[in-house]
Amino acid sequence: MENLNKKTVAILATNGFEESELREPKKALEEAGAEVHIVSLESGEIKGWSDGNWSTSYKVDKTLSEVSQNDYNALMLPGGQINPDLLRKDKKAVDFVKSFFENHKPVAAICHAPWLLAEAGVLEGRKITSYGSIKTDMINAGANWVDEEVVVDSGLVTSRSPEDLPAFNAKLVEEVYEGKHEAQTA
């Protein structure tokens, strides 16, 4: 396994994130040695979603107003329907996402999280996957959408659903280890 010591990763999330899509990537990154911060719109706690109900609350480490992409080596975006839909309506969240692409840093998005990538305008010509119900949204944003477990395109890692988490987490750790990708642009 890659050693991510001295690497710091932001997980951008708000209420309604798919719990396993935050918990499992966070665990994989930390087990590889990375420092991981949950970044959100407001301080306090955010509540996950699991099996059609609200689930566990997670402590917010930093708010968007306290951070910039300069603080992080990579960005991870959990899905769920509610979480990315709320975040894509927030200009600071969208700008934060876009800044990672502008600085060639790895970004990973699973399930419905690519909605944020579409909102940030970073999908043109990119090969990605996502939850099947947002396929048309991804194509309309200029992406080359495929139905695969995990897709990597120059530092951008995408997967479809919680069932893909083992492959997603492995590629997430690998891309964070590799670092900047010059082809990762906005």
TORVEXFI-16953 format. One line per field, with one value per residue (C-alpha): residue number from 1; residue in one letter; z negated, x negated, y negated. Coordinates in steps of 0.5 Angstrom, whole numbers, plus 500, padded with zeros to 3 digits. Example, Ala and Ser with C-alpha at 12.3 -4.5 7.8 and 13.67 -1.06 7.14 Angstrom:
BEGIN
pos: c(1_2)
code: c(A_S)
up: c(484_486)
east: c(475_473)
north: c(509_502)
This chain:
BEGIN
pos: c(1_2_3_4_5_6_7_8_9_10_11_12_13_14_15_16_17_18_19_20_21_22_23_24_25_26_27_28_29_30_31_32_33_34_35_36_37_38_39_40_41_42_43_44_45_46_47_48_49_50_51_52_53_54_55_56_57_58_59_60_61_62_63_64_65_66_67_68_69_70_71_72_73_74_75_76_77_78_79_80_81_82_83_84_85_86_87_88_89_90_91_92_93_94_95_96_97_98_99_100_101_102_103_104_105_106_107_108_109_110_111_112_113_114_115_116_117_118_119_120_121_122_123_124_125_126_127_128_129_130_131_132_133_134_135_136_137_138_139_140_141_142_143_144_145_146_147_148_149_150_151_152_153_154_155_156_157_158_159_160_161_162_163_164_165_166_167_168_169_170_171_172_173_174_175_176_177_178_179_180_181_182_183_184_185_186)
code: c(M_E_N_L_N_K_K_T_V_A_I_L_A_T_N_G_F_E_E_S_E_L_R_E_P_K_K_A_L_E_E_A_G_A_E_V_H_I_V_S_L_E_S_G_E_I_K_G_W_S_D_G_N_W_S_T_S_Y_K_V_D_K_T_L_S_E_V_S_Q_N_D_Y_N_A_L_M_L_P_G_G_Q_I_N_P_D_L_L_R_K_D_K_K_A_V_D_F_V_K_S_F_F_E_N_H_K_P_V_A_A_I_C_H_A_P_W_L_L_A_E_A_G_V_L_E_G_R_K_I_T_S_Y_G_S_I_K_T_D_M_I_N_A_G_A_N_W_V_D_E_E_V_V_V_D_S_G_L_V_T_S_R_S_P_E_D_L_P_A_F_N_A_K_L_V_E_E_V_Y_E_G_K_H_E_A_Q_T_A)
up: c(500_502_496_495_490_490_495_493_496_496_496_498_495_492_489_493_495_496_490_493_498_493_488_492_496_490_487_493_493_486_486_492_487_490_485_487_486_486_490_490_490_483_477_472_474_481_481_486_490_490_492_493_486_483_480_476_475_476_474_478_478_482_486_493_490_487_492_499_504_502_495_499_503_506_505_504_505_502_506_503_507_502_500_507_509_503_504_512_510_506_510_505_505_513_513_508_512_519_515_515_522_523_519_522_516_515_514_513_513_512_514_514_513_520_520_516_522_527_523_523_531_530_534_541_545_539_538_532_529_523_521_527_526_527_533_538_533_534_541_542_538_543_540_544_539_538_534_530_523_522_528_527_532_531_523_523_520_520_518_519_512_505_508_512_506_505_512_511_505_508_514_509_505_511_514_508_507_515_513_518_526_531_535_529_531_531)
east: c(500_498_495_499_495_495_501_507_514_520_527_532_539_545_552_554_548_548_545_541_538_535_533_530_525_523_521_517_514_512_510_505_502_506_509_516_520_528_529_536_541_541_538_541_543_546_551_550_555_556_561_566_565_561_555_549_546_539_535_533_526_526_531_530_529_523_519_516_514_507_508_509_506_513_520_525_533_538_544_551_557_558_550_548_555_554_546_547_552_546_541_535_536_536_530_526_528_525_519_516_517_514_508_507_509_512_520_524_532_537_544_548_542_540_546_541_536_541_543_535_535_529_532_531_528_526_528_532_537_543_549_553_559_554_551_555_553_546_546_549_543_539_536_535_539_538_541_535_533_528_525_519_517_511_512_520_522_530_534_542_544_542_541_535_532_526_524_525_521_515_515_516_510_506_508_506_500_498_500_501_503_501_507_512_514_521)
north: c(500_493_489_482_479_472_472_468_469_465_469_464_466_463_466_472_475_483_485_491_486_482_487_492_487_483_490_492_485_485_492_490_485_479_473_472_466_466_459_457_450_449_452_457_464_466_472_478_482_489_494_489_486_481_484_482_475_473_467_462_461_454_450_447_440_443_447_447_452_450_453_460_465_468_467_473_472_477_478_479_475_469_468_466_462_458_456_455_449_446_442_443_450_450_445_450_456_452_450_457_458_451_453_460_464_471_471_477_477_482_484_477_473_471_466_462_463_461_455_453_454_459_465_463_469_472_480_481_485_484_486_488_484_478_480_475_470_472_473_466_463_465_472_478_483_490_496_498_500_494_489_485_480_476_475_475_482_483_489_491_493_496_503_500_497_502_501_493_493_496_492_486_488_489_482_478_482_480_473_467_469_464_466_465_458_454)
